[in-house]
Amino acid sequence: MIGEIATAHDKTAAQVMLRWHLQQGRQVIPKSVTPSRIEENFDVFDYDLTADELASIDALDTGNRGGPEPDAIIRENFSIEIPEACG
């Protein structure tokens, strides 16, 4: 699915996922130390995913998360002291 969308736009699957996040209004912070990958991560602003492509990617979410629900990620549930961060 994502591979087909990537091929249609002459992009990588990672680029499609970055673009999907951006078009959903999310902030994206890709991680890489490889210059070619960093350049690839920036090469996502010259195309748009169609409404059908966005819906297809959205449909991949089966609700089976590998971690906590986003709404549960609050300071009260995950607060830890980080001495280096406390002035």
N, C-alpha and C positions, 0 to 999 in steps of 0.2 A: 504494500500500500504506500508507505512513505517512500520507498525506493522508486515506485512508479511516478509519484509526484515529483521526486527529485529529477528523474530522467526527463520528464516533460518540461522542466524549467532549466535543464542543464546545470543542476546544482547537486550538492551532496545531501545525503539524508540529514546530516547535522545542520546544514544550512536551512533546510526545510523546517526543521524543528525550531531553530532560532527565529525564523520568519513567522512561524505559527504563533510563538509566544509574543512576538512584537505586535502582530496583528490582533492579538487578543488583549492588547493593552498592558501586558506584563513587562516588568523590568527583567532584563536578561543579563547575566554576568557569566559569560563563557570563560572557561579556564583553559589556558594553554601556555606553554613556554616555547613551543615550536613556532618559529617565525612564519612558516607557510600556513600553519593552522590558524594563527592569529590573523593573518591576512584573509584567510577563508572565512573566518568568523565575521569580518567586517563586510564581506561581499554578499550581503543579504538585503540591500536597499534598492536594488535595480529591478525588482519584480514584486508582484503581489500574488498571494494564493487566492484562488477563486473561492466563492462561498461554498461550493460543493467540496472543494479540497479541504477547507477549514472544517466543514461538517464531518468529512470522512475521518480526519484526524481526531476530532472531538469524540467520535463514536468508538475510538479505540479504548477509551477510558471505561474499564469494566467495573470500577469501584473497588478493585482489589489493590489497595495501597500497600507499599512495603514499610510504611512508617505511620506516624500518627496523623490523624485528620488535621488539615491545616488550621481549623478553628481551635484545636486543642493546643496549638503551639503558642502558649502565653507564658509570661514570666513566672506566674505562680506554679505552673507545671514543670518548668525547665530551668528555673533560676539556679545559677551556681555562682559562687564568688570567683572572680578572676583578679587576684591581687595586683597583677601588672596593669590592669585597666582602671584601678581605683586610685587615680591621682597620686 
